[in-house]
Amino acid sequence: MVCVVDAEGAHLAATLRAAAFSNKRVLEVGCGEGRLTWGIAPLAASVLAFDPSSEDIALARADCPGELSEKVRFEVARAEEIDVPPQSVDLVFFSWSL
């Protein structure tokens, strides 16, 4: 059985309606395998995406489209561990994470 999350793109579409990602420095909390990262990154100035799962981050790094490789950075970390300099992000994106 194959599990497809948001095959119609409804979650991404709702996310893009809810926040203005254009030219923003985005911090994505709990990015998982990058399922929404790929939809917001083309709009953003940059994306720092992190997740506590090293397996998910490895998959996200492996799946990163070449044209986004300079724009997206993935880190293995929990929210309380991520080191972000003050005023280095414009928007924090937090979806499906606990």
C-alpha positions in Angstrom: 0.0 0.0 0.0 1.3 3.4 -1.0 0.4 6.4 1.3 0.0 9.7 -0.6 -0.4 12.8 1.6 -2.2 15.7 0.0 -2.1 14.3 -3.6 -4.4 17.1 -4.8 -2.2 19.8 -3.2 -5.0 21.1 -1.0 -2.8 21.5 2.1 -0.1 23.3 0.1 -2.7 25.6 -1.5 -4.2 26.5 1.9 -0.7 27.1 3.3 0.1 29.5 0.4 -3.2 31.3 0.9 -2.5 31.7 4.7 1.0 33.3 4.5 3.1 35.4 2.1 6.2 33.4 1.5 7.5 35.6 -1.4 11.1 36.7 -0.8 10.9 35.8 2.9 13.6 34.0 4.9 11.6 31.0 6.1 12.2 28.8 9.1 10.2 25.6 8.6 9.6 23.7 11.9 9.1 19.9 11.5 9.6 19.7 7.8 9.6 15.9 7.7 10.6 14.6 4.2 10.0 18.1 2.7 6.5 17.5 1.5 5.6 21.2 1.8 9.1 22.6 1.6 9.1 22.1 -2.2 6.0 24.2 -2.6 7.2 27.1 -0.5 10.9 27.2 -1.4 10.4 28.5 -5.0 8.7 31.6 -3.5 11.0 32.2 -0.5 14.3 33.9 -0.4 15.6 31.0 1.6 14.4 28.1 3.8 16.0 26.6 6.8 13.9 23.4 7.3 14.5 21.2 10.3 13.1 18.0 11.8 14.2 15.7 14.6 14.1 12.6 12.3 17.4 12.1 10.7 15.8 9.6 8.3 13.3 12.2 7.1 16.0 14.8 6.7 18.1 12.3 4.7 15.1 11.7 2.4 14.5 15.5 2.1 18.1 16.2 1.2 18.1 13.4 -1.4 14.9 14.6 -3.0 15.9 18.3 -3.1 15.5 19.6 -6.6 18.7 20.9 -8.0 17.3 24.4 -8.6 16.5 24.7 -4.9 19.8 23.3 -3.5 21.2 26.8 -2.9 18.0 28.1 -1.4 17.0 25.3 1.1 19.1 24.0 4.0 18.0 21.0 6.0 19.0 20.3 9.6 18.4 17.5 12.1 17.1 19.2 15.3 14.2 19.5 17.6 12.6 23.0 17.9 14.3 23.7 21.2 17.7 22.8 19.8 17.7 24.9 16.6 20.1 27.8 16.7 18.8 30.7 14.8 20.4 34.1 15.0 18.1 37.0 16.0 16.3 38.6 13.1 17.6 36.0 10.6 14.1 34.8 9.6 11.1 36.7 8.4 8.5 33.9 8.7 8.2 30.7 10.8 6.2 27.9 9.3 5.0 25.2 11.6 2.7 22.5 10.0 1.6 19.1 11.3 4.2 19.2 14.1 3.8 18.5 17.7 
